[in-house]
Amino acid sequence: MRLTIPVAKVLSALLAEPEAPRYGLDLMRLTGLPSGTLYPVLHRLQAAGWLAADWEDVDPVAAGRPARRYYRLTGEGIRSARLAVAELRALVPVERAGSGAGPAGAPAW
């Protein structure tokens, strides 16, 4: 899996609560990524076996909105994502990481 900054942002958001299912708009808010960037990343992660996706079982008329597709990391995805994000963070120089929006010198992703 090629770990780009958008992929790292999505993985970091999912790893914050690995068991929690997330839907697209939720992930867009957490990562700051537009839908045109987010959904291709989600599809790549799903194709790699790192991500499971399931449609919400809801009546759109009763809910007043379309059904959501929820994404969550698989067991393999959790292990692989933790390793990949840790390796990427190890490559980012501390002084550059400190300039990001993350807490205590952490990268913005």
PyMOL commands that set and color helices and strands:
alter all, ss='L'
color gray80, all
select helices_A, chain A and resi 5-16+24-31+35-47+60-63+75-91+94-97+103-105
alter helices_A, ss='H'
color red, helices_A
select strands_A, chain A and resi 22-23+51-55+69-73
alter strands_A, ss='S'
color yellow, strands_A
deselect
rebuild
show_as cartoon
